[in-house]
Amino acid sequence: MYNTINGHTKILGIIGDPVEHSLSPQIHNTICKELELNYVYVPFKVASEGLEKTVEGFKAIGITGFNVTIPHKNHIIKYLDEVSDEAVLMGAVNTVKNVNGRLFGYNTDGNGFIKSLKSRDVSVKDKNIVIMGAGGSVRGISVKMAMEDAKSITILNRTLEKAQEICDIINDNIGNVCRSASLDMFTLEQHSKSCDILINTTPVGMAPYIHECPVEHLDFLTSDTVVCDLIYNPEETVFLSKAKERGCKIINGWGMLLFQAVASFQIWTDKKVNSQLIEILQKVNKK
């Protein structure tokens, strides 16, 4: 019975530093409750120097599976027994499953982002996409969008080398669809005038700095452009507000967090999360 911790309770969790702000426990424990599964999902604050020992400890106690967040998504790979081909391309693991003492790594971030778009009737197939920033999440979502047949992906970043590194991985392994450029207003305007989807992946505008915005204006956008922000707190960033003023469809980062979590849960438990449960989970961010 859910909520009764006993000798049969299976452990799930998330490791990161910081991890106190994570909404993953609320999402996963809600799934466990609704499906009446005897699992509990716990956050673990793990410093970088404690990563290897944590993995060894999880193996020792037989934890069922766990999520991985900043700053461990890249470094954990060397401590795993096997990593999916997709996660290797993405260079990061956010989901680990324990199978009889062997740890298998996956990346559900890209899948979560694609599903968040599909839930709003947006497809990346044959679309021109512009991404602002080249941080930890960009490689994952860019690889996935390339695999989903995006027409072009342009990554704009102040450090051009970081953006080009991601483009090289995509162009060498999936298809010659990615290019990089410096992130400034002039370049952003030039590349975004004809884009179908514009995505902000920078942390500018995230709580508590909710009045900040990574751009001066979005006057160059047409109402046909879909504008995304990977930030989910606040629900509507200044960036998204500017896009809404232009008549654009706007999508925040909550859907990506939700759908990557659902994908992780299904990897661990082989249990399907239906549309009715998704509706319940959508309310977690409102609490």
Secondary structure, 3 states (H helix, E strand, C coil): CCCCCCCCCEEEEEEECCCCCCCHHHHHHHHHHHHCCCEEEEEEECCHHHHHHHHHHHHHHCCCEEEECCCCCCHHHHHCCEECHHHHHHCCCCEEEEECCEEEEECCHHHHHHHHHHCCCCCCCCCEEEEECCCCCHHHHHHHHHHCCCCEEEEECCCHHHHHHHHHHHHHHCCCCEEEECCCHHHHHHHHCCCCEEEECCCCCCCCCCCCCCCCCCCCCCCCCEEEECCCCCCCCHHHHHHHHCCCEEECCHHHHHHHHHHHHHHHHCCCCCHHHHHHHHCHHHC
